[in-house]
Amino acid sequence: MNALTIFLGALGPGSYVLIGLAILLLFGGKKIPELMKGLGSGIKEFKNAAKEEENKDSKKDDTTTKE
């Protein structure tokens, strides 16, 4: 087991609630949807970039096998 699994396994439901409340207090109710929207668009952009790289690699492999 890695350290992250051990750490997350040690947290109970009450701990998650406290962490959520701390985040709510730090950022406020209006900022959290904006943060999540930014996080979601960042993940979407990352996935698109990964797909583009995968397509480039597959096209590169196709051209090298044809020669």
C-alpha positions, 0 to 999 in steps of 0.5 A: 500500500502506498502512503496516500491510500493509508492516509485516505483510509485513515480519514473517516466521514467526519473528517471529510465533512470538516475538510469540506467546511474548511474549504467552504469557509476559506473560499466562500459559497460563491467562489466554489462553483467558479473554482470547480468550473475552472478545474473542470475546464482544465481537466477537459483541456488536458484530455483534449491535449492528450488525445491530440498527442495520441493522434499525432503518435498514431499518425507518426506510427502509420507513416513509419510503417508504410515506408 
